[in-house]
């Protein structure tokens, strides 16, 4: 939940106007979070590669669904910049 709130705060700092763009931005955050959280387990603690890839995939899938919800609710304010 905390990472989703951070994703919304980061999304608010962008000018992404399209639904797909907002979802993609949140998914990219999920890719980075999945890699940052699981690659060290594989590298340092000798978890299997299959386990690490499966956890990264689950993280990306979770952020995809979170991105759908966030993009549906959050719409950037119209500004005349």
GROMACS elastic network, one bead per residue, 0.5 to 0.9 nm:
[ bonds ]
;  ai    aj funct       b0    kb
    1     4     6  0.50966   500
    1     5     6  0.63792   500
    1     6     6  0.87606   500
    2     5     6  0.51000   500
    2     6     6  0.63202   500
    2     7     6  0.86382   500
    3     7     6  0.60976   500
    3     8     6  0.86699   500
    3    29     6  0.89109   500
    3    30     6  0.89453   500
    3    33     6  0.87936   500
    4     8     6  0.62891   500
    4     9     6  0.86750   500
    4    26     6  0.83261   500
    4    63     6  0.80319   500
    4    66     6  0.72258   500
    4    67     6  0.85517   500
    4    70     6  0.84443   500
    5     8     6  0.50912   500
    5     9     6  0.62821   500
    5    10     6  0.86529   500
    6     9     6  0.50192   500
    6    10     6  0.61397   500
    6    11     6  0.84609   500
    7    10     6  0.50974   500
    7    11     6  0.59733   500
    7    12     6  0.85157   500
    7    25     6  0.84276   500
    7    26     6  0.62023   500
    7    29     6  0.70029   500
    7    67     6  0.88132   500
    7    70     6  0.88924   500
    8    12     6  0.60654   500
    8    13     6  0.87724   500
    8    26     6  0.81477   500
    8    70     6  0.72181   500
    8    74     6  0.80415   500
    9    12     6  0.51200   500
    9    13     6  0.67214   500
   10    13     6  0.52481   500
   10    14     6  0.70173   500
   11    14     6  0.53742   500
   11    15     6  0.80933   500
   11    16     6  0.77310   500
   11    22     6  0.72157   500
   11    25     6  0.73231   500
   11    26     6  0.77092   500
   11    74     6  0.89348   500
   11    76     6  0.88135   500
   12    15     6  0.77354   500
   12    16     6  0.87467   500
   12    74     6  0.85378   500
   12    75     6  0.88365   500
   12    76     6  0.69134   500
   14    17     6  0.88010   500
   14    76     6  0.86322   500
   15    76     6  0.73786   500
   16    19     6  0.82954   500
   16    21     6  0.60507   500
   16    22     6  0.61697   500
   16    25     6  0.85722   500
   16    76     6  0.77314   500
   17    20     6  0.87985   500
   17    21     6  0.70316   500
   17    22     6  0.73044   500
   17    75     6  0.75454   500
   17    76     6  0.67762   500
   18    21     6  0.50957   500
   18    22     6  0.63271   500
   18    23     6  0.87095   500
   18    71     6  0.86643   500
   18    75     6  0.89467   500
   19    22     6  0.52687   500
   19    23     6  0.62963   500
   19    24     6  0.85939   500
   19    68     6  0.83290   500
   19    71     6  0.57930   500
   19    72     6  0.73395   500
   19    75     6  0.86052   500
   20    23     6  0.50772   500
   20    24     6  0.59732   500
   20    25     6  0.85139   500
   20    68     6  0.86482   500
   20    71     6  0.79950   500
   21    24     6  0.50084   500
   21    25     6  0.60970   500
   21    26     6  0.87291   500
   21    71     6  0.86568   500
   22    25     6  0.51005   500
   22    26     6  0.64213   500
   22    27     6  0.86693   500
   22    67     6  0.70669   500
   22    68     6  0.83354   500
   22    70     6  0.80012   500
   22    71     6  0.55575   500
   22    74     6  0.88459   500
   23    26     6  0.52812   500
   23    27     6  0.61745   500
   23    28     6  0.86348   500
   23    63     6  0.86665   500
   23    64     6  0.67908   500
   23    65     6  0.85886   500
   23    66     6  0.82889   500
   23    68     6  0.57375   500
   23    69     6  0.85926   500
   23    70     6  0.76195   500
   23    71     6  0.58746   500
   24    28     6  0.60753   500
   24    29     6  0.86586   500
   24    64     6  0.78759   500
   24    67     6  0.74361   500
   25    28     6  0.51198   500
   25    29     6  0.64821   500
   25    30     6  0.87866   500
   25    67     6  0.78954   500
   26    29     6  0.50683   500
   26    30     6  0.63563   500
   26    31     6  0.88027   500
   26    63     6  0.63428   500
   26    64     6  0.70494   500
   26    66     6  0.76480   500
   26    67     6  0.51761   500
   26    68     6  0.87086   500
   26    70     6  0.83356   500
   26    71     6  0.87078   500
   27    31     6  0.62153   500
   27    32     6  0.86715   500
   27    60     6  0.62660   500
   27    61     6  0.80883   500
   27    62     6  0.86224   500
   27    63     6  0.52984   500
   27    64     6  0.52576   500
   27    65     6  0.87115   500
   27    66     6  0.84205   500
   27    67     6  0.64649   500
   28    32     6  0.62958   500
   28    33     6  0.85456   500
   28    60     6  0.81876   500
   28    63     6  0.84166   500
   29    32     6  0.51644   500
   29    33     6  0.60869   500
   29    34     6  0.85085   500
   29    60     6  0.85896   500
   29    63     6  0.76939   500
   30    34     6  0.58951   500
   30    35     6  0.84565   500
   30    56     6  0.86182   500
   30    59     6  0.61426   500
   30    60     6  0.50572   500
   30    61     6  0.81894   500
   30    62     6  0.77770   500
   30    63     6  0.51851   500
   30    64     6  0.77307   500
   31    34     6  0.51254   500
   31    35     6  0.61691   500
   31    36     6  0.85033   500
   31    56     6  0.73140   500
   31    57     6  0.84060   500
   31    59     6  0.73113   500
   31    60     6  0.55796   500
   31    63     6  0.82466   500
   32    35     6  0.52549   500
   32    36     6  0.60107   500
   32    37     6  0.84945   500
   32    60     6  0.89231   500
   33    36     6  0.50874   500
   33    37     6  0.59676   500
   33    38     6  0.84491   500
   33    56     6  0.83787   500
   33    59     6  0.76147   500
   33    60     6  0.84734   500
   34    37     6  0.52841   500
   34    38     6  0.59702   500
   34    39     6  0.80352   500
   34    55     6  0.72782   500
   34    57     6  0.76648   500
   34    58     6  0.83282   500
   34    59     6  0.54995   500
   34    60     6  0.67686   500
   35    38     6  0.54371   500
   35    39     6  0.55083   500
   35    40     6  0.83140   500
   35    52     6  0.88194   500
   35    53     6  0.89638   500
   35    56     6  0.63521   500
   36    39     6  0.61721   500
   36    40     6  0.71262   500
   37    40     6  0.66430   500
   37    41     6  0.74636   500
   37    56     6  0.82306   500
   38    41     6  0.52392   500
   38    42     6  0.64887   500
   38    43     6  0.87256   500
   38    51     6  0.89069   500
   38    52     6  0.55937   500
   38    53     6  0.79819   500
   38    55     6  0.69693   500
   38    56     6  0.65861   500
   39    42     6  0.50858   500
   39    43     6  0.60096   500
   39    44     6  0.84021   500
   39    49     6  0.88720   500
   39    52     6  0.66500   500
   39    53     6  0.86169   500
   39    56     6  0.86314   500
   40    44     6  0.55834   500
   40    45     6  0.73575   500
   40    46     6  0.89577   500
   41    44     6  0.55706   500
   41    45     6  0.50539   500
   41    46     6  0.66268   500
   41    47     6  0.58961   500
   41    48     6  0.88465   500
   41    52     6  0.74256   500
   42    45     6  0.58713   500
   42    46     6  0.50113   500
   42    48     6  0.61875   500
   42    49     6  0.62882   500
   42    51     6  0.81941   500
   42    52     6  0.60935   500
   43    46     6  0.57880   500
   43    47     6  0.74362   500
   44    47     6  0.81042   500
   46    49     6  0.84490   500
   47    50     6  0.84415   500
   47    51     6  0.67081   500
   47    52     6  0.69174   500
   48    51     6  0.52348   500
   48    52     6  0.64160   500
   48    53     6  0.87498   500
   49    52     6  0.50711   500
   49    53     6  0.60688   500
   49    54     6  0.84343   500
   50    53     6  0.52066   500
   50    54     6  0.60056   500
   50    55     6  0.85489   500
   51    54     6  0.51632   500
   51    55     6  0.61957   500
   51    56     6  0.86291   500
   52    55     6  0.51899   500
   52    56     6  0.61715   500
   52    57     6  0.85987   500
   53    56     6  0.50170   500
   53    57     6  0.60729   500
   53    58     6  0.85843   500
   54    57     6  0.50479   500
   54    58     6  0.61820   500
   54    59     6  0.86218   500
   55    58     6  0.50330   500
   55    59     6  0.61546   500
   55    60     6  0.86280   500
   56    59     6  0.50658   500
   56    60     6  0.62306   500
   56    61     6  0.86278   500
   57    60     6  0.50937   500
   57    61     6  0.61214   500
   57    62     6  0.85650   500
   58    61     6  0.50408   500
   58    62     6  0.60834   500
   58    63     6  0.85934   500
   59    62     6  0.51209   500
   59    63     6  0.62467   500
   59    64     6  0.85967   500
   60    63     6  0.51106   500
   60    64     6  0.60897   500
   60    65     6  0.87902   500
   61    65     6  0.64298   500
   61    66     6  0.85655   500
   62    65     6  0.53582   500
   62    66     6  0.61255   500
   62    67     6  0.84275   500
   63    67     6  0.56966   500
   63    68     6  0.84086   500
   64    68     6  0.62714   500
   64    69     6  0.88012   500
   65    68     6  0.50443   500
   65    69     6  0.64491   500
   65    70     6  0.86247   500
   66    69     6  0.51550   500
   66    70     6  0.60180   500
   66    71     6  0.84361   500
   67    71     6  0.57862   500
   67    72     6  0.82700   500
   68    71     6  0.52883   500
   68    72     6  0.61074   500
   68    73     6  0.87246   500
   69    72     6  0.51691   500
   69    73     6  0.63135   500
   69    74     6  0.84664   500
   70    73     6  0.52591   500
   70    74     6  0.56660   500
   70    75     6  0.88965   500
   71    74     6  0.52796   500
   71    75     6  0.69916   500
   72    75     6  0.75620   500
   75    78     6  0.88984   500
   76    79     6  0.87750   500
